[in-house]
Amino acid sequence: MSATAVDPLIALAIEGLGIACLPPFAIRDEIADGRLVSILDEWVEEADQFNVLWPASRQITPKLRAFVDFMSEHLQPQ
């Protein structure tokens, strides 16, 4: 099986149907409660950068500002 979105990959991994390379913020709860375990840690290097892009000709909308603020708050390393 394969998937191109994070949620199905998490579900497939939890069901034991394979392994997945997922961002730590997306599986924090699953790791904490033991539904998923981290493997190959010594071969995986994490990146600490996340970019949000929008057209340069537009001002940032309140919805986009809220999204950027939310992502910034939740993607920071613990």
VMD Tcl script that draws the C-alpha trace (Angstrom):
set ca {
  {0.00 0.00 0.00}
  {1.04 3.58 -0.44}
  {-0.29 7.03 0.36}
  {0.72 10.58 -0.41}
  {-0.69 12.30 2.68}
  {0.46 12.08 6.29}
  {-2.78 10.85 7.92}
  {-3.12 7.68 5.82}
  {0.58 6.93 6.32}
  {0.14 7.20 10.09}
  {-2.90 4.91 9.99}
  {-1.10 2.34 7.83}
  {1.92 2.32 10.15}
  {-0.28 1.96 13.24}
  {-2.01 -1.01 11.62}
  {1.38 -2.63 11.11}
  {1.26 -2.46 7.33}
  {4.77 -1.06 6.95}
  {7.09 1.70 8.04}
  {6.79 5.38 7.23}
  {9.06 8.41 7.31}
  {6.93 11.01 9.06}
  {7.59 14.42 10.58}
  {7.97 14.24 14.37}
  {5.26 16.85 15.01}
  {2.71 14.65 13.17}
  {3.29 11.56 15.32}
  {4.14 13.06 18.71}
  {1.05 11.54 20.38}
  {1.44 8.17 18.67}
  {5.06 7.88 19.82}
  {4.15 9.01 23.36}
  {1.41 6.42 23.80}
  {3.36 3.60 22.15}
  {1.23 3.11 19.06}
  {4.32 3.89 16.97}
  {8.02 3.48 17.67}
  {10.91 5.29 16.09}
  {13.38 3.20 14.10}
  {16.55 3.97 12.15}
  {17.17 7.07 14.28}
  {20.91 6.92 13.73}
  {20.40 7.24 9.95}
  {17.78 9.97 9.91}
  {18.72 13.62 10.16}
  {15.98 16.07 11.09}
  {15.67 19.46 9.48}
  {14.52 22.44 11.50}
  {13.09 24.51 8.67}
  {9.54 24.93 7.45}
  {8.57 27.42 4.77}
  {5.21 29.01 4.04}
  {4.88 30.70 0.67}
  {2.19 33.01 -0.70}
  {2.05 35.35 -3.70}
  {4.29 38.38 -3.19}
  {1.72 40.75 -4.63}
  {-0.81 40.05 -1.89}
  {-0.85 41.16 1.70}
  {-1.14 38.46 4.28}
  {-4.77 37.72 5.10}
  {-5.96 37.15 8.67}
  {-6.56 33.46 7.86}
  {-3.05 33.04 6.50}
  {-1.57 34.91 9.49}
  {-3.45 32.53 11.83}
  {-2.15 29.52 9.88}
  {1.46 30.76 9.94}
  {1.21 31.48 13.68}
  {-0.32 28.03 14.34}
  {2.36 26.23 12.32}
  {5.13 28.23 13.94}
  {3.83 27.37 17.41}
  {3.33 23.66 16.70}
  {6.41 22.91 14.59}
  {8.99 24.23 17.00}
  {11.22 21.53 18.56}
  {10.15 20.55 22.05}
}
mol new
graphics top color blue
foreach p $ca { graphics top sphere $p radius 0.5 }
foreach p [lrange $ca 0 end-1] q [lrange $ca 1 end] { graphics top cylinder $p $q radius 0.2 }
display resetview
